[in-house]
Amino acid sequence: MNDFVPSELLDEKTLPPYLSAIPTVAERLGGHSSGWRVREIGDGNVNYVFAVHGPAGRVCVKQAMPYVRVSGESWPLTPRRAYYEYRALVEHGRHVPARLPEVLHHDSRMNLLVTEHLSPHVVLRDGLRRGNRYPHLADHLAQYLVGSLFHTSDLAHAAIDKRPLVALFSGNHEMTQIMEDMIFTEIYHEHGRNRWTSPQLDDTVARLRDDVDLKVAVARLKVRYLTCTEALLHGDLHTGSILVTEDDTRVFDQEFACYGPIGFDVGTLLAHLLIGYFAQDGPTVADPERTDRQTRLLQVVEDVWTGFARGWAAAWEQPRQGDAYPRVLFDDADVLAGERERHLAGIFTDSVGFCGAEIIRRIIGMAHVAELRAIESDDARARCEQRCLRLATHLLKHPHAHRSIRNLTDAARTARLTTS
């Protein structure tokens, strides 16, 4: 790890002279560095993030240090994660550049990444909490999922090209270890990082940890995550990793990138949309627009999957270079169509399971979400969380029971209305 420790942690004073030595960045900002304005905007737990404004434009700078920012040196973490984020942006950018920020510079010595500063974009999680409407959101997210996942899979990549990338991203093992522990292991036994709304959820957590069928189901998913290298994942695709306007959607924060099961990214995204759906019931004051917001959230869930499946099928039918299902072996389109549907059904089943696992870890693990944290009443928050957990356990234990995306949203509606 010492080979990758930044030689200098930059701040508001030292960042302008550093950036001024990078021609493309200096040109983007314009003017002299003494006139650039720097503001720290990071609201996450891990890195420092700065917005830099110049007379001609603005950029975003992200620097990784050799520990988790929120914990300091008590939690060491490789700053090499900045390199994998950069490489994921490059690889995904080959296929879906319109849904990513533009990469302007990467410095492996400083573990630093410079991208375009997206404005007037807001974090999707915040926009959805405020009830904002994003008419193109589901379509854009489906585009991102197809572009990033199909086109890094064996359906589009020749094995000779894909295997070196799998090997490269296998080096991001410290970040994937976090996911392996926090999603699939820690929350199912006593661990110091776990926390939940107590005492309201104490009995529920105890039942989850005693549920052998649930633990077997999550162990099977962990095996998928550990052994499957279907495509290059974002690795932590939630509504806090997406920036939006009414007309644009961009995905960022790829530092957990790895090759893994396609359903992991899809399921994680759906999980956070569903958490937002349940969290709408948290405020106790009357809200005449609440039902409309919840209806729209479930519609986004349905439209994301429908758009993804449609885009996946279209990409499958296009001429491609992947070694999976080589066209030279198949002259019957109906045979391949049947395989395509079987393949998509498998991705959906995986997505359902990973969706359930992500919901559970966001309620009884370490990393909670703003929608639920913002509910001031512990009792009201716990009611929303109970409904989330009711759905999540059902998804984990019975993923094959959900044959369509409407089955999934119907299960969410049922979990919300069930009082016991």
C-alpha positions, 0 to 999 in steps of 0.5 A: 500500500505504501507505494500508492500513498499520496505525496501530498493531500491537497486542500483549498490553498494547494489545489489551484497551483497543482491544477494550473500545471495541467494544461487541459484543466487550466484551459477548462478553468481559464484565467490565472489560478489565483482567481480560481475558487475552490470549495470542498463538496464531499459529503461521503465517508471515504474521499475528499472532493472539491469543486474548482471554479474559474472564469471559463468553467469548472472542474471536480477534483477527487483525491483518495487518502490511505484511509477512510475519511470519516474514520481517519487512520484507524481504518486504513484503506488503499488510495489505489481505489482512485485508479480503479475508478478512473479505469472504470470511467474509461472502460464504461466511457467507451460504450456509454459516454453520455451517462458519465462525467468526462474524465480530464486528468488522472494522477496515479502518484497523487491518487487524484482524479479530475472530471468535469463539474456537472451543473446544475445537476443534483444528487438523485437521492436528494432530488427524489426526496424532494419529489422532483420529476425526472422524465428521462431518468428511467431511460437514461439509467437503462442506457447506462446499465446496458452500455456499461454491462452488456458491452463489457460482458462476453457477449460483446468482448472477445475473451482475449480482450476481456480476461486482461481487464478481469485480471486488472480489476481483480486488483481492487480487492480491498474495495470489493472486500468491503462489499463482501463483508458488509453485504453478505456477512457482517450483518448476519452476526454480531459485529461492531460496525452494525447499527439499527433503530433500537430497540424497535428493530431488535427483535427483527434483527435477532430473527434475521440472524436466526433464519437459516434459510435467509443466511443460506440465500445470502451465502449463495449470492456471496458465491455469485459475487465472489466467483462470477465475472460477467461484466465490469460493475460500477460496484456501488450503484445507488441513488447517491452515485447519480447526478441528474437534471430534468434532461440529463443523468450521469453516474459517478463514484466507480471506486468499487468497480470490479468484474462481477454478476450483472444483477449486482448493479441492477439489484443495487439500483432497484434496492435504493429506489425501493427504499425511497418508496418506503421512506415516503411514509416516514413523515407523520404530517399529512402530505397530499402528494405522497401517494403520487411520489410513491407511484412515480418511484415504483414506475421508475423501478418498472421502467428501468428494468423494462428499458434495460431488458429492451436495450439488452435484447437490442444489443444482443441482436446487433453484430458483436465480437463477443465469444459468447453465443458466436453467430457462426454456430447459430443460423436459427434466430428463434434459438438465440431468441430463446437463449436471450430470454433465458439469459435475461431471466437469470439476470432478473433473478440475480437482481431480485436477490441482490436487491434484497441483500442491499436493502437489508444491509442499508438498514442494519449494517453500517452505511445507512441512507439519507431517506431513512435517516431523515425520519425524525421519529424513531418509531416512524422510521422503524415502521418504514424499515420493517416494511423494507425488511419484510420485502427484502427477506422475501426477495432473498429467500424467494427470488424465483417467485418474481417472474416479472418486474411487476411482480417485484413492485406488487411485492413492494406494495404488499409489504407496505400495506402489511401491518403485522 
